[in-house]
Amino acid sequence: MGAAAEDWACGGREVADEGGGWKVDDGGGGSGLAGRWKKVWTQVSVLDFTDVPEYYRPLCDEAKICYNNFVDKVLVENNTSYLQRFCYEFSCDDDSERYESWLNSAKRREYFEIDLDFTLGGSRSHRFIELIYGKRVTVLKLTGVKICGTPEFFHLPCLKVVHLIKVKFNGNDYMKRLTSNCPSLRKFFIKECTGLDDLLYVESLTLKSLEICDIVSQALGRSLSINIKAPNLEYLSFDDEVTHYMVDSLDLLTQANLNLRDNFPVRVNEYGSNYDTYQDINYLINKASKVDSLRLKTSEFFINERELPTSGNLTRLEVKDDGCTYELLKQTPKLKSLIFEEVEWIDDSLSYLAEDGCISSLKHITVFLDNVCQG
């Protein structure tokens, strides 16, 4: 890569071998593509425009011109009809007047993976959302975009993996349409998204992994329910405030992460002063009662002296120190590995582990104390 590094140092662009594809790396201050790379970059199957170092932002005026000319040239002259990956991070350095031609050039291709970050881009960049409806898109990652003007009907037959981060929806409908119109969907990750009216709806017969992170907490004091119809789920993760759940049968679920935080004021506002947070937490614990591995982070207050389901398959349990109770452990007859997180100090407060039935199968106890593992 000596020649490429020389081009970069002289203000050009680096074209780096990524193993199976190539990556176009903007140096943030160059004057265009070196001629020696032309036969390479017109054929590469990976176009990644996301690695401009933060210390280059914002670009100086001359560098902006060079950068936009560079993107222009790559999108127009790269003649690969099927790209393995197309990544773009929109920013204030973009010449938005060129978006129309960039989009038209990008739409000539099919894609395996699309990764678009709109966080620093203006509203005009949102038109690039049109790219996600390609029939061969298999991996889709979107960050910081507003979903609007979507097709009335769409079908994504190859889409298997979806990551949505800080996406703003226009009501409840899009999430239901997206998950139910992807017949090959396997993994879905959604984090810090907003704009849902009152329901996050996920429906898929093929989905294996679902991760929901900070969706309820982004509802800004409004009540937001979660409805899941995915009977083939094997992994389910909630990292969010507690809410109302409607979850169909999860007979194939083997692993769950339930990091549930209190949302008491909002729930009381909806259901009245007699609302019991435990009923929603217990609902999820029941749904996860057949898993082999469970990470449960919630307050001891919500499960202490409560009737909990028997977790007959559970062999591995991760809990916060104050979230592990005798009531929880006595429902895990096959437990082999117990992991304590966020333990402030070790004393005799864990003596309940010696109670009958708690440790008959237990082989390992691991304690994480002040970020140091003691086991």
C-alpha positions in Angstrom: 0.0 0.0 0.0 3.0 2.3 -0.3 1.7 4.0 -3.5 -1.7 4.5 -2.0 -0.3 6.0 1.1 1.8 8.3 -1.1 -1.3 9.4 -2.9 -3.1 10.2 0.4 -0.1 12.2 1.7 -0.1 14.2 -1.5 -3.8 15.1 -1.0 -5.3 12.2 -3.0 -7.4 9.3 -1.8 -6.6 5.9 -0.6 -8.1 2.7 -2.0 -7.6 0.0 0.6 -7.9 -3.8 0.2 -10.5 -5.0 2.7 -10.5 -8.7 1.9 -13.3 -9.7 -0.5 -13.9 -6.0 -1.4 -12.2 -2.6 -1.5 -12.8 0.4 0.6 -12.5 4.0 -0.6 -11.1 6.1 2.2 -11.3 9.9 2.0 -8.3 11.7 3.5 -10.2 14.9 3.9 -7.9 17.2 1.9 -7.1 15.9 -1.5 -7.4 16.9 -5.1 -9.0 13.8 -6.6 -8.3 10.2 -7.5 -4.9 9.3 -8.6 -4.8 8.0 -12.2 -2.9 4.9 -11.2 -6.0 3.6 -9.3 -8.5 4.1 -12.0 -8.6 0.5 -13.2 -9.1 -0.6 -9.6 -11.8 1.8 -8.2 -14.1 1.6 -11.3 -14.5 -2.2 -10.5 -14.5 -2.3 -6.7 -17.6 -3.9 -5.0 -17.4 -2.0 -1.7 -17.9 1.8 -1.5 -17.4 3.1 2.0 -17.4 6.9 2.5 -17.7 6.8 6.3 -14.1 7.1 7.5 -13.2 10.8 7.3 -11.5 11.3 10.7 -13.3 13.6 13.1 -10.3 16.0 13.3 -10.8 16.8 9.6 -14.4 18.0 10.1 -15.5 20.4 8.9 -13.4 20.4 5.8 -11.9 23.6 4.5 -13.5 25.0 1.3 -10.8 23.5 -1.0 -11.1 20.1 0.6 -14.9 20.2 0.4 -14.7 20.8 -3.4 -12.2 17.9 -3.7 -14.3 15.6 -1.5 -17.5 16.2 -3.4 -15.7 15.8 -6.8 -14.3 12.6 -5.5 -17.8 11.2 -4.5 -19.2 12.4 -7.8 -16.5 10.7 -9.8 -16.7 7.4 -7.9 -20.5 7.1 -8.1 -20.6 8.1 -11.8 -17.6 6.1 -13.0 -17.8 3.0 -10.9 -19.5 0.6 -13.2 -20.1 -2.4 -10.8 -23.8 -3.3 -11.1 -23.9 -5.2 -7.8 -22.1 -3.8 -4.8 -21.3 -5.9 -1.7 -21.6 -2.8 0.5 -22.4 0.9 0.1 -21.8 3.0 3.2 -22.3 6.8 3.3 -22.2 9.2 6.2 -23.9 12.4 5.2 -22.5 15.6 6.6 -22.2 19.4 6.4 -19.3 18.9 4.0 -21.6 17.5 1.3 -22.7 19.6 -1.6 -26.4 18.9 -1.3 -26.9 20.3 -4.8 -25.3 17.1 -6.1 -27.6 14.8 -4.2 -29.9 14.3 -7.1 -27.2 13.2 -9.4 -25.6 11.0 -6.7 -28.9 9.4 -6.0 -29.6 8.7 -9.7 -26.1 7.1 -10.0 -26.6 5.0 -6.9 -30.0 3.8 -8.0 -28.4 2.2 -11.1 -27.0 -0.6 -8.9 -28.2 -3.4 -6.7 -26.8 -3.8 -3.2 -26.1 -6.6 -0.7 -25.6 -4.2 2.2 -26.6 -0.6 2.6 -25.4 1.5 5.6 -26.5 5.1 5.6 -25.9 7.6 8.4 -28.0 10.7 8.1 -27.2 12.2 11.6 -25.3 15.2 10.3 -27.0 15.5 6.9 -29.7 17.9 6.0 -33.3 17.0 5.1 -32.4 16.8 1.4 -30.3 13.7 2.2 -33.3 11.8 3.3 -34.2 11.0 -0.3 -31.5 8.4 -0.3 -33.9 6.2 1.7 -35.2 5.2 -1.8 -32.1 2.9 -2.1 -33.4 0.5 0.7 -36.2 -0.8 -1.5 -33.9 -2.7 -3.8 -34.9 -6.3 -4.3 -31.5 -7.7 -3.5 -30.7 -5.7 -0.3 -29.8 -8.3 2.4 -28.3 -6.1 5.2 -29.8 -2.7 6.0 -28.4 -0.2 8.5 -30.0 3.2 8.9 -29.1 5.9 11.4 -30.7 9.3 12.0 -33.2 9.4 9.2 -36.8 10.5 9.1 -39.0 7.9 7.4 -41.6 9.7 5.2 -42.9 9.3 1.7 -42.6 5.5 1.7 -44.0 3.4 -1.1 -47.6 2.3 -0.6 -46.5 -1.3 -1.3 -43.0 -2.7 -1.0 -41.6 -6.2 -0.7 -38.0 -7.0 0.3 -37.5 -10.7 -0.5 -33.7 -10.9 0.4 -33.6 -8.7 3.5 -32.2 -10.6 6.5 -30.6 -8.1 8.8 -31.9 -4.7 9.9 -30.4 -2.1 12.2 -32.4 1.1 12.9 -30.8 3.7 15.2 -32.3 7.1 15.9 -34.8 6.7 13.1 -37.9 8.9 13.3 -41.1 7.2 12.1 -44.3 8.8 11.1 -46.7 6.8 13.2 -47.0 3.0 13.9 -47.6 1.7 10.4 -44.1 1.5 8.9 -42.6 -0.9 11.5 -45.4 -3.4 11.0 -45.2 -3.1 7.2 -41.4 -3.4 7.2 -41.2 -6.6 9.3 -44.1 -8.3 7.7 -42.9 -7.6 4.2 -39.5 -9.2 4.6 -40.0 -13.0 4.2 -36.3 -13.8 4.9 -35.8 -11.5 7.9 -33.5 -13.1 10.6 -32.1 -10.3 12.8 -33.7 -7.0 13.8 -32.0 -4.3 16.0 -33.8 -1.1 16.9 -32.4 1.6 19.2 -33.5 5.1 20.3 -36.1 5.5 17.5 -38.9 8.0 17.8 -42.2 9.0 16.1 -44.3 5.9 17.0 -47.8 6.9 18.1 -48.5 4.3 20.8 -47.2 0.9 19.5 -44.1 -0.8 18.4 -45.3 -3.7 16.3 -43.0 -6.5 15.1 -44.4 -9.4 13.0 -42.3 -12.0 11.3 -42.4 -15.7 10.8 -38.7 -16.0 10.1 -37.2 -13.7 12.7 -34.6 -15.3 14.9 -33.1 -12.4 16.8 -34.8 -9.2 18.1 -33.1 -6.5 20.1 -35.1 -3.4 21.4 -33.2 -0.7 23.1 -34.4 2.6 24.5 -37.6 2.9 22.4 -40.0 3.4 25.4 -37.7 5.8 27.0 -37.7 8.0 23.8 -41.5 8.3 24.0 -41.1 11.4 26.2 -43.7 10.7 28.8 -46.2 9.0 26.5 -47.3 5.4 26.9 -45.9 3.0 24.2 -46.8 -0.6 24.0 -44.8 -3.4 22.3 -46.5 -6.1 20.3 -44.4 -9.0 19.0 -45.6 -11.8 16.7 -42.4 -13.8 16.0 -42.9 -17.5 16.9 -39.4 -18.6 15.7 -37.4 -16.1 17.9 -34.3 -17.7 19.4 -32.9 -14.5 21.0 -34.9 -11.6 22.6 -33.4 -8.5 24.2 -35.1 -5.6 25.9 -32.9 -2.8 27.2 -35.5 -0.2 28.1 -38.1 1.2 30.5 -40.9 -1.2 31.5 -44.1 -1.0 29.4 -47.1 -3.1 28.4 -46.1 -6.1 26.3 -48.1 -8.4 24.0 -45.9 -11.2 22.9 -47.1 -14.4 21.2 -45.7 -17.8 22.0 -41.9 -18.1 22.1 -41.4 -21.8 22.3 -38.1 -21.7 20.4 -36.5 -19.0 22.5 -33.1 -20.1 24.0 -31.5 -16.8 25.1 -33.0 -13.6 26.6 -31.6 -10.3 27.9 -34.1 -8.4 30.1 -32.7 -5.1 31.3 -35.8 -3.4 32.5 -35.9 0.0 34.1 -38.8 1.6 36.0 -41.3 3.7 34.1 -43.7 4.1 37.0 -45.0 7.7 36.5 -46.0 7.0 32.9 -47.7 3.7 33.7 -49.5 5.2 36.7 -50.8 8.0 34.5 -52.3 5.4 32.1 -53.5 2.7 34.6 -54.0 4.6 37.8 -52.4 4.5 41.2 -53.0 0.8 41.7 -50.7 -0.1 38.7 -48.1 -2.7 39.7 -44.9 -2.6 37.6 -44.3 -6.3 38.5 -47.2 -7.5 36.3 -45.3 -6.4 33.1 -42.0 -7.6 34.3 -43.5 -11.0 35.3 -45.1 -11.2 31.9 -41.7 -11.1 30.2 -40.1 -13.5 32.7 -42.9 -15.9 31.9 -42.3 -15.6 28.2 -38.6 -16.3 28.8 -39.2 -19.2 31.1 -37.9 -21.8 28.6 -34.6 -20.2 27.8 -31.2 -21.8 28.5 -29.5 -18.5 29.2 -31.0 -15.4 30.8 -29.6 -11.9 31.7 -32.0 -10.2 34.1 -31.4 -6.7 35.3 -34.2 -5.2 37.3 -34.8 -4.0 40.8 -35.1 -6.6 43.6 -38.2 -4.6 44.6 -40.1 -5.9 41.5 -39.4 -9.6 42.1 -38.8 -10.0 45.8 -41.5 -12.3 47.4 -43.3 -12.6 44.1 -44.5 -15.8 42.4 -42.1 -16.5 39.6 -42.4 -19.2 36.9 -40.1 -22.3 37.0 -37.3 -22.0 34.5 -36.6 -25.7 34.0 -34.1 -25.3 31.1 -32.1 -22.4 32.6 -28.4 -23.3 33.0 -26.8 -19.8 32.9 -28.1 -16.7 34.8 -26.7 -13.2 34.9 -28.2 -10.8 37.5 -27.5 -7.6 39.3 -26.5 -8.2 42.9 -29.7 -6.6 44.3 -31.8 -8.3 41.6 -31.0 -11.9 42.6 -33.4 -13.4 45.2 -34.1 -16.7 46.8 -37.5 -16.7 45.0 -35.7 -16.4 41.7 -33.0 -19.1 42.3 -35.4 -21.7 43.7 -37.1 -21.7 40.3 -33.9 -22.7 38.4 -33.3 -26.4 39.3 -30.8 -26.9 36.5 -28.7 -23.8 37.0 -25.0 -24.4 36.5 -23.5 -20.9 36.1 -24.5 -17.8 38.1 -23.0 -14.4 37.3 -23.3 -11.4 39.5 -22.9 -7.9 37.9 -22.4 -4.5 39.6 -21.5 -5.9 43.0 -20.3 -3.2 45.3 -18.6 -5.5 47.8 -18.5 -9.1 48.8 -19.9 -10.0 52.2 -22.3 -12.6 53.7 -25.3 -11.1 52.0 -25.2 -13.9 49.4 -25.8 -16.5 52.1 -29.2 -17.3 50.7 -27.4 -19.3 48.0 -26.9 -22.0 50.5 -30.7 -22.5 51.0 -32.0 -25.9 50.0 -32.7 -26.1 46.3 -30.7 -23.1 45.2 -27.4 -24.6 44.4 -27.9 -28.3 43.9 -26.7 -28.1 40.3 -24.6 -24.9 40.5 -21.0 -25.3 39.4 -19.7 -21.8 38.8 -20.3 -18.4 40.5 -18.7 -15.3 39.0 -18.7 -11.9 40.6 -18.0 -8.7 38.8 -16.8 -6.2 41.4 -15.7 -2.7 40.4 -15.1 -3.8 36.8 -12.8 -6.7 38.1 -13.9 -10.2 37.6 -13.6 -12.4 40.7 -14.6 -16.0 40.2 
